[in-house]
Amino acid sequence: MEGGHSFYNYLISYFVDNMINLKELSQKEILELMGYVKSLRKQNFSYSQISKKIEVERNIKISKSTIIRWCKNSNNPFNKTKFIDLSPSPELSYIIGVYFGDANIYYRKKTGSYYFRIKVVDKDFVDVVKNSLIKLGLNPTISYVEEKTRSNRWHVEASSKSLYKFLSQDKEELFKVAEKYPEDFLRGFFDSEGSVFIHPKNPRICRVRLGNYDLELLEFSKDLLEKLEIYSTIYISKKKGSESNIRGEIYHYKDDFYELSIHRKESVKNFAIKVGFSIKRKQEKLQRYLESLDKY
């Protein structure tokens, strides 16, 4: 009997210790939970019953006082975690493309804050990222950092647990937004990882290229391009273990590195018209190629 009682206490302790805290939920999950709490209240569940029901059904720890404030609309859970618009939009799709490229998300333990950050050379690129973040409801900061070992870069950073949680989802969830606004997603991705190559001896030969380790991501981008009548090919650019000299340092590719290439003339034209670059120097190079075609 005593052993059984100890095991019961262990189970109770285990479930309490592994209960999900509200702080662990994403913005979307909290909004859904608030709606569920209010619907239970309309069904005449008491505040205590609602708290217990959510603990049992969802393993989420929520206090009676929080439920009361939610039901009486006297508490906004996004006062500390800023509410942002994460419904599908051109701006969100663009940020997803940038995230798959140059941007990263991270948690700063010292302050308990979550961040989206990008470091790039081009000021016009940073301005587009900043404006997209502002339209989502964030307040990004921009700084210019001089670096000894590489080119000086612009930094744009925004604090947002909601965006951090959103971008931490499986790729498939982010792809759903990208599919609704493919041009914006592709522009964000190509702004980050894309380049324009024009043959030095024949200006009528041009390739718009995009490099990445993630083959699935490139195949997804290829499918989106095809829907816009932009045809491309994917191939291994660097095999795993290949050497690369970057600023005098020898590096080895950790995995196969893939490249997506747009090289058909009509496809390059369509890319320039339907997607293009936000970065002026890249778009101008593409435009020079298109103008060279008109001369022949």
Backbone hydrogen bonds, N-H to C=O, Kabsch-Sander energy under -0.5 kcal/mol:
donor,donor_aa,acceptor,acceptor_aa,energy
5,H,1,M,-2.5
6,S,2,E,-1.9
7,F,3,G,-2.1
8,Y,4,G,-2.1
9,N,5,H,-2.2
10,Y,6,S,-2.1
11,L,7,F,-2.4
12,I,8,Y,-2.4
13,S,9,N,-2.6
14,Y,10,Y,-2.7
15,F,11,L,-2.5
16,V,12,I,-2.1
17,D,13,S,-2.5
18,N,14,Y,-1.7
19,M,16,V,-1.2
20,I,59,N,-3.2
22,L,61,K,-0.6
24,E,21,N,-1.9
25,L,22,L,-1.5
30,I,26,S,-2.4
31,L,27,Q,-2.3
32,E,28,K,-2.1
33,L,29,E,-2.2
34,M,30,I,-2.7
35,G,31,L,-1.9
36,Y,32,E,-1.9
37,V,33,L,-2.7
38,K,34,M,-2.2
39,S,35,G,-1.9
40,L,36,Y,-2.2
41,R,37,V,-2.0
42,K,38,K,-1.8
43,Q,39,S,-0.8
44,N,41,R,-1.7
45,F,40,L,-2.0
50,I,46,S,-2.3
51,S,47,Y,-2.1
52,K,48,S,-2.3
53,K,49,Q,-2.6
54,I,50,I,-2.3
55,E,51,S,-1.8
56,V,52,K,-2.4
57,E,53,K,-2.9
58,R,54,I,-2.3
59,N,54,I,-0.5
59,N,55,E,-1.0
60,I,54,I,-1.1
61,K,20,I,-3.2
62,I,60,I,-0.7
67,I,63,S,-1.9
68,I,64,K,-2.3
69,R,65,S,-2.1
70,W,66,T,-2.5
71,C,67,I,-2.6
72,K,68,I,-1.9
73,N,70,W,-1.2
74,S,69,R,-2.5
75,N,69,R,-0.9
79,N,76,N,-1.9
81,T,77,P,-0.6
82,K,80,K,-0.8
85,D,136,L,-2.4
86,L,84,I,-0.9
93,S,89,S,-2.4
94,Y,90,P,-2.1
95,I,91,E,-2.3
96,I,92,L,-2.2
97,G,93,S,-1.9
98,V,94,Y,-2.3
99,Y,95,I,-2.6
100,F,96,I,-2.0
101,G,98,V,-1.0
103,A,98,V,-2.1
104,N,117,R,-2.5
106,Y,115,Y,-1.9
108,R,113,S,-3.2
109,K,107,Y,-0.9
111,T,108,R,-0.7
112,G,108,R,-1.8
113,S,108,R,-1.4
115,Y,106,Y,-2.9
116,F,158,A,-2.5
117,R,104,N,-2.6
118,I,156,V,-2.1
120,V,154,W,-2.4
126,V,122,D,-1.7
127,D,123,K,-2.3
128,V,124,D,-1.6
129,V,125,F,-2.2
130,K,126,V,-2.9
131,N,127,D,-2.5
132,S,128,V,-2.1
133,L,129,V,-2.3
134,I,130,K,-2.3
135,K,131,N,-2.0
136,L,132,S,-1.1
137,G,133,L,-0.5
137,G,134,I,-1.3
138,L,133,L,-2.4
141,T,157,E,-2.7
143,S,155,H,-2.2
145,V,143,S,-0.5
145,V,153,R,-2.9
146,E,144,Y,-0.5
153,R,145,V,-2.2
154,W,120,V,-3.6
155,H,143,S,-3.3
156,V,118,I,-2.2
157,E,141,T,-2.2
158,A,116,F,-2.4
160,S,114,Y,-2.1
160,S,158,A,-0.6
164,Y,160,S,-1.8
165,K,161,K,-2.8
166,F,162,S,-2.2
167,L,163,L,-2.7
168,S,164,Y,-1.2
169,Q,166,F,-1.3
173,E,170,D,-1.2
174,L,170,D,-1.2
175,F,171,K,-2.7
176,K,172,E,-1.1
177,V,173,E,-0.7
177,V,174,L,-0.5
178,A,174,L,-2.0
179,E,175,F,-2.5
180,K,176,K,-0.6
180,K,177,V,-1.0
181,Y,177,V,-1.2
185,F,181,Y,-2.0
186,L,182,P,-2.8
187,R,183,E,-2.3
188,G,184,D,-2.2
189,F,185,F,-2.3
190,F,186,L,-3.2
191,D,187,R,-2.6
192,S,188,G,-1.4
193,E,189,F,-2.9
194,G,190,F,-2.2
195,S,209,R,-2.0
197,F,207,R,-3.2
198,I,196,V,-0.5
199,H,205,I,-2.4
205,I,202,N,-2.2
206,C,204,R,-0.6
207,R,197,F,-2.7
208,V,262,I,-2.4
209,R,195,S,-2.6
209,R,207,R,-0.6
210,L,260,L,-2.1
211,G,193,E,-1.1
212,N,258,Y,-2.2
215,L,213,Y,-1.0
218,L,214,D,-1.8
219,E,215,L,-2.6
220,F,216,E,-2.1
221,S,217,L,-2.1
222,K,218,L,-2.5
223,D,219,E,-2.0
224,L,220,F,-2.0
225,L,221,S,-2.5
226,E,222,K,-2.2
227,K,223,D,-1.5
228,L,224,L,-0.7
228,L,225,L,-1.1
229,E,226,E,-1.9
230,I,225,L,-2.2
231,Y,229,E,-0.5
233,T,261,S,-2.0
235,Y,259,E,-2.0
237,S,235,Y,-0.6
237,S,257,F,-2.6
238,K,257,F,-1.8
241,G,253,Y,-2.8
242,S,239,K,-2.4
244,S,251,Y,-2.3
246,I,244,S,-0.8
246,I,249,E,-3.0
247,R,245,N,-0.6
249,E,246,I,-1.8
251,Y,244,S,-3.2
251,Y,249,E,-0.6
253,Y,242,S,-2.3
257,F,238,K,-3.3
258,Y,212,N,-2.2
258,Y,256,D,-0.5
259,E,235,Y,-2.7
260,L,210,L,-3.2
261,S,233,T,-2.9
262,I,208,V,-2.6
263,H,261,S,-0.6
268,V,264,R,-2.7
269,K,265,K,-2.3
270,N,266,E,-2.5
271,F,267,S,-2.5
272,A,268,V,-2.4
273,I,269,K,-2.1
274,K,270,N,-3.2
275,V,271,F,-2.3
276,G,271,F,-1.9
280,K,278,S,-0.6
282,K,279,I,-0.5
283,Q,279,I,-2.3
284,E,280,K,-2.8
285,K,281,R,-1.3
286,L,282,K,-1.9
287,Q,283,Q,-2.2
288,R,284,E,-2.2
289,Y,285,K,-1.5
290,L,286,L,-1.9
291,E,287,Q,-2.3
292,S,288,R,-1.9
293,L,289,Y,-1.4
294,D,290,L,-1.0
295,K,291,E,-0.6
295,K,292,S,-0.6
296,Y,293,L,-1.0
